[in-house]
Amino acid sequence: MSEQSSGKYTADEETAGAGAEDEMEVEAEAEAEKKSRQGTEDNEYRRLIAIQLTRRKHDIEQDLRVDPDKVTRVSLGEKAFEKAIVSHGDHVVRFTQRNLLRIFPRSTRITSSNYNPLMGWRYGVQMVAANMQGHGRKLWLTQGMFRANGGCGYVKKPDALMRSKPLDFDPRAELPVKTRLRVTVYMGDGWRFDFRKTHFDRCSPPDFYARVGVAGVPADTRMEQTRVAMDSWVPAWDHEFGPFPLAMPELALLRVEVHESDNHQKDEFGGQTCLPVWELRPGIRSVRLSDHKGQPLPSVKLLMRFDFFPASDSNSTQ
């Protein structure tokens, strides 16, 4: 009985062992196939993303030379780029049509301040580096630009910067107006929920005013201001801005700021937002404001209206 049991156990063990070996072989083959496939995919992906960095020759014409058979990338410091767009603006536009250009803040910005990112975007620069730990209007522009396209981090370059003849486009020139934007700020609310009663003024409600304008190419850039709404947590301005003539709306950002007026010291910050003009929907909208770091304030909103008019529409001024 013991021998029969032992023989039966041995046969089962051999069968189980053979099955385990088969499973291991199948797993090994599958793993090898996966690695082989992964290697092929990695190589294909690498060919897509590997764009070689070109070492600067400190000759801007050579640095921005376009090779029709090769895609490359170049990094320029803030000061070098400022000089380049003055003397070789058309070269910059032409270079960025086929290659990648990165610009970065100068090393002397020890307070982590930033340059105006539109300086790069106007010329088609794809990578406009910023000091993200520094806060202020320049960084608000960056946050506003990348709110476009669902905030995914990719914004399509305007067609004007992708034409085969970059000499046709000069962002510093007086460009023809394409459209006009009228902005109306009716009122604001929410500060009473997000701030202490004494945050802006110890003795009375705040005196808010709003600033609205456009940042873009020089021809489009402007900023205007409402009157001060005295002693009110729910300021009503009913102020109409513009119409703003826009020569390049696809590169324009709507800037909105609210401040509390103070006769004895610096005006206090009450919120801001920056929005891509080309994604504004016409009509009356509730617009949420953010703090100085770009984080949305939970309750603070403005009631606004956006209207677009053709460049030649005479009714837009009425």
Secondary structure, DSSP 8 states (H G I E B T S, - for coil): -HHHHHHHHHHHHHHHHHHHHHHHHHHHHHHHHHHHHHHHHHHHHHHHH---B----S-HHHHT---TT---EEEEEHHHHHHHHHHHHHHHHHHHHHSEEEEE--TT-TT-----THHHHTTT-SEE---TT--SHHHHHHHHHTTSGGGSS-----GGGTSS-GGG--TTS-----EEEEEEEEEEE-HHHHS-TTSS-SSS---EEEEEEEESSGGG-EEEE---B-S-SS-EEEEEEEEEEES-GGG-EEEEEEEE--SSS--EEEEEEEEEGGG--SEEEEEEEE-TTS-EEEEEEEEEEEEEEETT-GGGG-
